[in-house]
Amino acid sequence: MKKLMIFSAVALAGINFALAGIQLSGSAYVGYTPVTVPAGNTILSVPFCAFATGEAIELDKLVSTSGLTGDVDPAQADQLIVFIQSTSTYQYYYLNDDYNWSPLNTVVAGTETTDEPPPIDGVKLSNGYGVWLKTVSPTTAYLQGQVKNPTGMTIVKGLNLVGSGYPTDLDLNNNTQEWPADVTKDQILITGDNDSLITLRYANGKWMKSIMTESSTNILGIPVTQETLEDAPIIKAGTGFWYRRNGASSFTLNPAPKAKE
């Protein structure tokens, strides 16, 4: 079971933040959540915000280097990959042998370019969005930051890389989200074993796992594809997913967990 560690800012202020000269007011909490990741690609969510400001968090502050693999050779190091939705661009960073994130390259529409991405401390992610982590071996990644009540992320037409704004497991069918009227046109894609993708679609009034198989029957020699629907899996705390918006309008995704009755 995933664990979320939360610490009162009042308790921590005298230990860590007084050294930085930060004055705290009101209620503020910092926390971290561990995410078990396999070798390969995992979508991490952004369940926290920047401490003290409550704004978008710097990527190098969000993902701890603890437990990750650094190397002078980018191919032997863990990498972070930022998806820029407006341009379908991917910005790659690798963990060097000094355990700092170094810019690697930029990929536009599947083609690597010579453009170097900006320094990672200038990359900020808003609460509720997502980022790729590519690891060379199985490990535990740690997400950290300030806990806040999310305001939601905007889902636009096309692919959106998102995650829950809350550092908890996400049950897509047991939350307060109001889905758009044409949600049946959309898909959710979750990473599975061996970098496979699990497809969810909205059917029978809820999100369901879609399994496509070739039938033993065929039409004019062409196998018939059949769909089987199963219960949607729980999206684990700290992980994210692709949301493919096929409907015409944008909407706000903020799937808050329902309170227990």
N, C-alpha and C positions, 0 to 999 in steps of 0.2 A: 504494500500500500504506500502511496506517495505521502510524504510528510512535508508540511509547511512549517517552517520555523519563523516566528514573528517575535520581534523584540520591541519594547517600548522605547521611543526616542528619548524619553525622559531618563530612562535607565542608562542609555548608551551615550547620552550627551557628554557626561563628565569623563567618559573613557576615551571615546574616539573623536567626537565632533568638536569638543572644546579646543583641541589642537588645531583644527582647521578654522577656528574663529567663527563657527556658524552659531547663530542665535536661534533657538527654537521657540515657537509659540503655538498654542493650540495643541491638538492631538496629531501625532505623526508616528508612523510605525515603519520599521524596516524589516525585511524578511528575506528568506531564500527558500527555494524549493529544488530538490534534486530530481533529475530526469534520467532514468536508465535508458541509454541509447546503444544500439548495435553498431557494428562497423558499417559504414556507408552513410546514407543521407537520412536526416531526421529534421522535420519541421519543428522548431521551437516556438512557443508562443511568447508574447511580451506581456506578462501578467503584472508587471511593476512599472513604476514611473521613476523619474529622477528624484533623488532625495532632496528634501527641503523646498524644491520648486514645484513639484507635482507635475512637471512638464514631460515632454518626450525624453526618453532616457538614452544616453550615449551607448552605442552597441558594446564598446569595450567595458563599460560599467555593468551592463546587463548580464553578459555571459562571463562567468568566472573562468580563469585558466586552470583552476584546480582540477586535477584528474584528466586534463587533456594532454595531447602529445604535441610537443614543439620540436622542430628540426630545421636545420639550415636548408634542407631540400624541401620545397613546398609539397612535392609529391609524397613525402614521408611525414607530413605534418597535418594536423587537423585544420579545417578551414571553415570560415563563416562566409555565407553567400547571401547578399542582400538583393531582393527583387524590387526593381523600380517599375511599378505597374504601368505608369503613364507611357513608358517607352519600351516595355518588355525587355529591360536591360538587367543583367546580373552583374553585381560587383563582388569580386572574390578577394578574400583576405586569408592569409595563412599565419599560423602560430610559429614564429621563428624560434631559434635555439635560445634566445634570451627571454622567451615567453612573453613577447610582445606581438601584437597583431600587425602584420605588414601587408600593405597593398600588393596584390598579385596581378590581376588582369580584369578586363571587362568583357563580357559576352553580350552581344546584341543579336537577338533573333537567331541564336545558335551559332553565331560566327564570332570567334575570338578576335579582339581588336588589340591594338598596341596602346590603347588608352589606359592609363593607370587610374584606378579609382581614388577618390579623395582619402586623406588620412582617416582612420577608423574613428578617432575621437571626435570627428565632425559629423559622423553618421548617427542620427537620432531616430529612434523608432517610437511611435505612439503606442500607448497602451492598447492591447487587443489585436495588434498586427502580428506578423510572423517573420522568421528568418531561418534559413537553412543552416544546419550544422553538419559538416561532412567529417566523419571520424575514421581514422585508420584502423582502429580496433574498438571492441566494445568497452564502454566506460560509463561513468556517471557524470553528467554535466550539471552545473549548478547555475540557476538563474537567481538574480539578486536585485534589490532595489527597494523603493518605498511602496507600501501597499496603499491603494487608493480605490475609490468607487469609480469604475470606468464610466465614461460618457458615451462609449460606443465607437465603432469604426465604420466608415462609409464603404459600402459594397457597391461597386460600379460594374457596368457591363463588361464581360470578359473574365479573366482569371484574377483572383484576389488571394494573396497569401496572408492568412489570418490565424488567430488563435483566441482562446478565451482570455478575456481581460481579468479573469479571476484565477488565483493560483490554486485551483481545485479541479478535480475531474469534471468533465463536461458531458452531461447527458442531453443530447440534442432534443429529446422528447420529454424532458422534465425540467423546463426552464421557463422564464417569463418572456422569451423572445416572441415578438409579433412578426410572423413571416409575411412577405408580400403576397398578394392575391394570386399571382402567377408563379409561385414558388415551385410548382410541379415541373416547370421548364428547367430548373436549376439542378446542379450536381455538386456534391461535396466529395472531394478526393482525399483519402487518408493514406499515408505511407504504411505499407505492410512489410512482411518479411522479404529479404533480398531486394529491397528497393521497389517492391511491387506497389501498385496502387489499388486501394479498396474504394469502390464507387458506391456512394449513397445517393438515393433520390427520394423525393417526397411523394409518397403514395399512401393511400388509405388513411390520410390525415396525419401522417407522421413520417419521419425520416426512416428509411429502410435500406439495408444492404442489398445491392443488386448483383446477382451472380448470373453471368451469361454463359450458356453451354450449348454445344452443338447437339441437336436432336438426332436420334437414329433414323428419323424420317427425312426425306428430302423432296424437293420440288424440281423436276427436270434435271436431276443430278446435283442440285445445289443443296447442301445441308441447311436445315432450318435451325435458326438460333432461338433458343428458349431462355426466358428470364425467370429466375427464382428469387423471391424476396424473403429476406430474413431480418431479424431484429438488428438495428444499428448498434455497433459497438460503442462503448463509452470512450470518449476521447480523454486520454490520460492527462493529468495535471502537467502543465509546462510544455505540452506539445501543441502543434498547430495543424492546419490543413489548408488545402486549396478550396476556395469557393468559386465555382464557375457560374457566373450570373448570365443566364440566357434571356432573362426577361428584359423589358425595355427600360424600366426605371431603376434608379438607385434606391438603396434603403440603408438604414442604420442597423448594424449587427451588434447586439449587446446582450448575449444570452445569459442573464443572471440566473443562478440556481434558485429554484423555488424553495421557499421556506418550508420546513417540515411542519406538517399539521399535527 
